[in-house]
């Protein structure tokens, strides 16, 4: 109980940061329900659906292959980067006793307990593992979408329709977006290593940046 009490400041700032980011994404979901083109992600879903229908009706196989290749390469690169970051965090976890005084130089409100510092690294590690998982699923679905898009134009199937392929491709895009969100969350988690107040400040900054990146300007707002 004494350990939990000593961690209360860090845990409070951590919960506040998570709630702030979660509230922002709930806000986005509610706004998309009111306006289907409020976010760039929603617009991209519409664009991918229109692109799939155009490619399947016109038979532009080369365009489909080139576009999916670019998406697959991007997701593969980010998945590989996640693996490198995971290895870096694992290496850092073994040097906590040597770097503790340096990392806690700006820690004004949190505890310097080495056990909590390792817990912070575990949370960061889980976040990077989730990013890797999302990007690998995106690669998998982008690869499968290539086969679906390159079917002959005279091929008729009750399930494999442009609408189904578009939904499949949008799921790949959704996993890619989730992986990027996990990458964005590494920023507050990284600053948490230096102090809980820095984590909350970086979370506020992250929400501000995401708000400007996610919105589609010129939609009437």
C-alpha positions in Angstrom: 0.0 0.0 0.0 2.9 2.4 0.7 4.2 1.7 -2.7 0.9 2.5 -4.4 0.6 5.7 -2.3 4.0 6.8 -3.4 3.0 6.2 -7.0 -0.3 8.1 -6.7 1.0 11.2 -8.4 2.4 9.4 -11.4 -0.7 7.3 -11.7 -3.0 10.3 -11.5 -1.2 12.1 -14.3 -1.2 8.9 -16.4 -5.0 8.4 -16.0 -5.6 12.1 -16.8 -3.5 11.8 -20.0 -5.3 8.6 -21.1 -8.7 10.1 -20.3 -7.8 13.2 -22.3 -6.8 11.3 -25.4 -9.8 8.9 -25.1 -12.2 11.9 -24.7 -10.7 13.4 -27.8 -11.3 10.3 -29.9 -14.8 9.9 -28.5 -15.4 13.5 -29.6 -14.2 12.7 -33.1 -16.5 9.7 -33.3 -19.5 11.8 -32.3 -18.6 14.4 -34.9 -18.2 11.9 -37.6 -21.7 10.6 -36.8 -23.1 14.1 -37.4 -20.9 14.8 -40.4 -19.5 11.9 -42.4 -16.7 14.1 -43.8 -15.5 15.7 -40.6 -12.2 13.9 -40.3 -9.6 13.0 -42.9 -9.9 9.3 -42.0 -13.6 9.4 -42.9 -12.9 11.1 -46.2 -10.2 8.5 -47.0 -12.7 5.7 -46.4 -15.0 7.3 -48.9 -12.2 7.8 -51.3 -10.9 4.2 -51.0 -14.4 2.9 -51.6 -14.8 5.0 -54.8 -11.3 4.0 -55.9 -12.0 0.3 -55.5 -15.2 0.5 -57.5 -13.4 2.4 -60.3 -10.5 0.0 -60.4 -12.7 -3.1 -60.4 -15.0 -1.8 -63.1 -12.2 -0.5 -65.4 -9.7 -3.3 -64.8 -6.8 -1.0 -64.1 -4.7 -3.8 -62.5 -1.3 -1.9 -62.7 -2.7 1.1 -60.8 -4.1 -1.2 -58.1 -0.8 -3.1 -57.8 1.3 0.1 -57.6 -1.0 1.8 -55.0 -1.2 -1.3 -52.8 2.6 -1.7 -53.0 3.1 1.8 -51.7 0.7 1.2 -48.8 2.3 -2.2 -48.0 5.8 -0.7 -48.0 4.8 2.1 -45.7 3.1 -0.3 -43.2 6.1 -2.7 -43.4 8.6 0.1 -42.7 6.6 1.3 -39.7 6.3 -2.3 -38.4 10.1 -2.7 -38.7 10.6 0.6 -36.9 8.4 -0.6 -34.1 10.6 -3.7 -33.7 13.7 -1.5 -33.5 12.0 0.6 -30.9 11.0 -2.4 -28.9 14.6 -3.6 -28.9 15.7 -0.2 -27.7 13.2 -0.1 -24.8 14.3 -3.6 -23.8 17.9 -2.5 -23.8 17.0 0.6 -21.8 15.2 -1.5 -19.1 18.6 -3.1 -18.2 20.2 0.3 -17.6 17.7 1.9 -15.2 20.1 1.9 -12.3 22.8 3.8 -14.3 20.4 6.3 -15.9 18.0 7.0 -13.0 19.6 10.2 -11.8 19.7 11.7 -15.3 16.2 10.7 -16.3 14.7 12.1 -13.0 16.4 15.5 -13.2 13.2 17.1 -14.4 10.9 15.0 -12.2 9.2 17.6 -10.0 6.0 15.8 -8.9 6.6 12.1 -9.4 8.4 9.4 -7.5 11.9 8.2 -8.4 11.1 4.6 -7.5 13.0 2.3 -9.9 10.1 -0.2 -9.9 7.8 2.4 -11.2 10.3 3.4 -13.8 10.4 -0.1 -15.1 6.6 -0.1 -15.1 6.7 2.9 -17.3 9.0 1.1 -19.7 6.6 -1.9 -19.8 3.7 0.4 -20.7 5.8 2.0 -23.5 6.8 -1.5 -24.6 3.1 -2.6 -24.8 2.3 0.5 -26.8 5.0 -0.3 -29.3 3.9 -4.0 -29.5 0.4 -2.8 -30.2 1.7 -0.6 -33.0 3.6 -3.5 -34.5 0.6 -5.7 -34.3 -1.6 -3.1 -36.1 0.9 -2.5 -38.9 1.4 -6.2 -39.5 -2.3 -6.7 -39.8 -2.4 -3.7 -42.2 0.2 -5.4 -44.4 -1.7 -8.7 -44.3 -5.0 -7.0 -45.4 -3.3 -4.8 -48.1 -1.8 -8.0 -49.5 -5.1 -9.8 -49.6 -6.8 -6.7 -51.1 -4.5 -7.0 -54.1 -5.9 -10.4 -55.0 -9.5 -9.2 -54.6 -8.9 -6.1 -56.7 -7.3 -8.0 -59.6 -10.2 -10.3 -60.3 -11.4 -10.4 -63.9 -14.1 -7.9 -64.7 -16.5 -10.6 -65.8 -16.1 -12.5 -62.5 -19.3 -12.6 -60.6 -19.6 -13.7 -57.0 -22.3 -12.9 -54.4 -19.7 -12.0 -51.7 -16.7 -10.6 -53.6 -18.2 -7.3 -54.7 -16.7 -3.8 -54.9 -18.5 -3.0 -51.7 -16.9 -6.0 -49.9 -13.4 -5.2 -51.3 -13.8 -1.6 -50.2 -14.7 -2.6 -46.7 -11.8 -5.0 -46.6 -9.4 -2.2 -47.8 -10.8 0.2 -45.3 -10.1 -2.2 -42.5 -6.5 -2.3 -43.6 -6.5 1.5 -43.5 -8.1 1.4 -40.0 -5.3 -0.8 -38.7 -2.7 1.5 -40.3 -4.4 4.4 -38.5 -4.4 2.6 -35.2 -0.7 1.9 -35.5 -0.1 5.5 -36.1 -2.1 6.5 -33.1 0.0 4.1 -31.0 3.1 5.8 -32.4 1.6 9.2 -31.4 1.0 7.9 -27.8 4.7 7.1 -27.4 5.3 10.8 -27.1 3.5 11.2 -23.8 4.8 7.8 -22.6 8.4 8.9 -23.4 7.9 12.2 -21.5 6.4 10.2 -18.6 9.9 8.8 -18.0 11.1 12.3 -17.2 8.2 13.2 -15.0 4.4 12.9 -14.9 3.7 16.6 -15.4 5.6 16.4 -18.7 3.4 13.5 -19.7 0.2 15.5 -19.2 1.7 18.6 -20.9 2.7 16.5 -23.9 -0.7 14.9 -24.0 -2.4 18.3 -24.2 0.0 19.2 -27.0 -0.7 16.0 -28.8 -4.4 16.5 -28.7 -3.9 20.0 -30.1 -1.8 18.7 -33.0 -4.2 15.8 -33.7 -7.2 18.2 -33.7 -5.5 20.2 -36.5 -4.4 17.1 -38.4 -7.6 15.1 -38.2 -10.1 17.8 -39.2 -11.1 18.4 -42.8 -11.2 22.2 -43.3 -13.8 23.7 -45.5 -16.5 21.3 -44.5 -18.7 24.1 -43.1 -17.3 24.3 -39.6 
